[in-house]
Amino acid sequence: MFIGIDGMRQHLEAVKKTYPDYTMKIIRQYEADDYVISEFIMKGTHVGDFFGITPTNKVLEITGVDIDKIIDGKIVEHGGATNTFETFFEHHLIKSV
């Protein structure tokens, strides 16, 4: 779990190390008051260790949602979720019990 500005930096560095060629495509985006909600697909080649999962060298697609609070043009809060479970299960990186 990454927290704060340094945490966000660590998170982005970890993602870039795991998926160095990743791209993100925004599918839908909404604005409400100070918030921007973005639905996205991240696609990248899994070449780095990710939470103990050995690199597969496969191109993975992971869907997700980000919720950002914007004040004076800057992100002051960030939250979100990605659906790694579905992708990892589909590619046999995790198994059902």
C-alpha positions as a LaTeX table, in Angstrom:
\begin{tabular}{lrrr}
\hline
Residue & $x$ (\AA) & $y$ (\AA) & $z$ (\AA) \\
\hline
Met1 & 0.00 & 0.00 & 0.00 \\
Phe2 & 1.45 & 3.32 & $-1.06$ \\
Ile3 & 0.48 & 6.53 & 0.76 \\
Gly4 & 1.10 & 10.20 & 0.01 \\
Ile5 & 3.14 & 11.81 & $-2.73$ \\
Asp6 & 6.12 & 9.54 & $-2.10$ \\
Gly7 & 3.79 & 6.56 & $-2.10$ \\
Met8 & 2.34 & 7.56 & $-5.46$ \\
Arg9 & 5.86 & 7.93 & $-6.83$ \\
Gln10 & 6.75 & 4.44 & $-5.52$ \\
His11 & 3.56 & 2.99 & $-7.00$ \\
Leu12 & 4.21 & 4.50 & $-10.44$ \\
Glu13 & 7.84 & 3.34 & $-10.36$ \\
Ala14 & 6.71 & $-0.21$ & $-9.45$ \\
Val15 & 4.15 & $-0.27$ & $-12.27$ \\
Lys16 & 6.74 & 1.00 & $-14.77$ \\
Lys17 & 9.24 & $-1.64$ & $-13.60$ \\
Thr18 & 6.64 & $-4.42$ & $-13.91$ \\
Tyr19 & 5.11 & $-3.23$ & $-17.21$ \\
Pro20 & 7.75 & $-0.97$ & $-18.84$ \\
Asp21 & 5.76 & $-0.55$ & $-22.06$ \\
Tyr22 & 2.38 & 0.02 & $-20.41$ \\
Thr23 & $-0.25$ & 2.31 & $-21.85$ \\
Met24 & $-3.51$ & 3.49 & $-20.35$ \\
Lys25 & $-6.62$ & 4.14 & $-22.39$ \\
Ile26 & $-9.44$ & 6.11 & $-20.81$ \\
Ile27 & $-12.76$ & 4.50 & $-21.69$ \\
Arg28 & $-15.06$ & 6.95 & $-19.89$ \\
Gln29 & $-14.51$ & 9.99 & $-17.77$ \\
Tyr30 & $-16.89$ & 11.97 & $-15.58$ \\
Glu31 & $-16.63$ & 15.21 & $-13.67$ \\
Ala32 & $-18.68$ & 16.01 & $-10.58$ \\
Asp33 & $-17.85$ & 19.02 & $-8.41$ \\
Asp34 & $-14.13$ & 18.71 & $-7.57$ \\
Tyr35 & $-13.91$ & 15.06 & $-8.64$ \\
Val36 & $-12.88$ & 13.35 & $-11.87$ \\
Ile37 & $-13.74$ & 9.67 & $-12.26$ \\
Ser38 & $-11.87$ & 7.78 & $-14.97$ \\
Glu39 & $-12.54$ & 4.26 & $-16.21$ \\
Phe40 & $-9.47$ & 2.85 & $-17.97$ \\
Ile41 & $-7.73$ & $-0.14$ & $-19.50$ \\
Met42 & $-4.04$ & $-0.55$ & $-18.75$ \\
Lys43 & $-2.09$ & $-2.75$ & $-21.17$ \\
Gly44 & 1.53 & $-3.79$ & $-20.82$ \\
Thr45 & 4.05 & $-6.60$ & $-21.01$ \\
His46 & 4.52 & $-8.29$ & $-17.63$ \\
Val47 & 8.33 & $-8.38$ & $-17.34$ \\
Gly48 & 8.83 & $-7.53$ & $-13.66$ \\
Asp49 & 7.92 & $-9.26$ & $-10.40$ \\
Phe50 & 4.51 & $-8.08$ & $-9.19$ \\
Phe51 & 3.60 & $-8.86$ & $-5.57$ \\
Gly52 & 5.49 & $-12.14$ & $-5.81$ \\
Ile53 & 4.08 & $-13.15$ & $-9.21$ \\
Thr54 & 6.90 & $-14.20$ & $-11.49$ \\
Pro55 & 7.08 & $-12.29$ & $-14.79$ \\
Thr56 & 5.27 & $-14.01$ & $-17.67$ \\
Asn57 & 6.42 & $-11.83$ & $-20.57$ \\
Lys58 & 2.76 & $-11.81$ & $-21.63$ \\
Val59 & 0.85 & $-8.68$ & $-22.58$ \\
Leu60 & $-1.79$ & $-8.20$ & $-19.88$ \\
Glu61 & $-4.85$ & $-5.94$ & $-19.91$ \\
Ile62 & $-6.16$ & $-4.72$ & $-16.58$ \\
Thr63 & $-9.30$ & $-2.63$ & $-16.18$ \\
Gly64 & $-9.73$ & $-0.06$ & $-13.45$ \\
Val65 & $-11.29$ & 3.10 & $-12.10$ \\
Asp66 & $-9.54$ & 6.16 & $-10.68$ \\
Ile67 & $-11.22$ & 8.82 & $-8.56$ \\
Asp68 & $-9.29$ & 12.06 & $-8.23$ \\
Lys69 & $-10.12$ & 15.23 & $-6.33$ \\
Ile70 & $-8.87$ & 18.29 & $-8.19$ \\
Ile71 & $-8.28$ & 21.67 & $-6.56$ \\
Asp72 & $-6.65$ & 24.56 & $-8.43$ \\
Gly73 & $-5.74$ & 22.21 & $-11.28$ \\
Lys74 & $-3.87$ & 19.75 & $-9.04$ \\
Ile75 & $-4.76$ & 16.28 & $-7.82$ \\
Val76 & $-5.05$ & 16.54 & $-4.04$ \\
Glu77 & $-6.63$ & 13.13 & $-3.41$ \\
His78 & $-6.42$ & 9.93 & $-5.41$ \\
Gly79 & $-8.14$ & 6.60 & $-5.03$ \\
Gly80 & $-9.09$ & 3.79 & $-7.29$ \\
Ala81 & $-9.21$ & 0.11 & $-7.96$ \\
Thr82 & $-7.97$ & $-2.26$ & $-10.63$ \\
Asn83 & $-9.40$ & $-5.62$ & $-11.58$ \\
Thr84 & $-6.17$ & $-7.60$ & $-11.46$ \\
Phe85 & $-7.99$ & $-10.72$ & $-10.21$ \\
Glu86 & $-9.79$ & $-11.38$ & $-13.49$ \\
Thr87 & $-6.67$ & $-10.88$ & $-15.61$ \\
Phe88 & $-4.42$ & $-12.93$ & $-13.34$ \\
Phe89 & $-6.97$ & $-15.76$ & $-13.18$ \\
Glu90 & $-7.42$ & $-15.75$ & $-16.97$ \\
His91 & $-3.65$ & $-16.04$ & $-17.48$ \\
His92 & $-3.26$ & $-18.75$ & $-14.79$ \\
Leu93 & $-1.18$ & $-16.53$ & $-12.53$ \\
Ile94 & $-3.52$ & $-17.32$ & $-9.64$ \\
Lys95 & $-5.71$ & $-20.36$ & $-9.06$ \\
Ser96 & $-9.04$ & $-20.95$ & $-7.39$ \\
Val97 & $-9.08$ & $-22.77$ & $-4.07$ \\
\hline
\end{tabular}
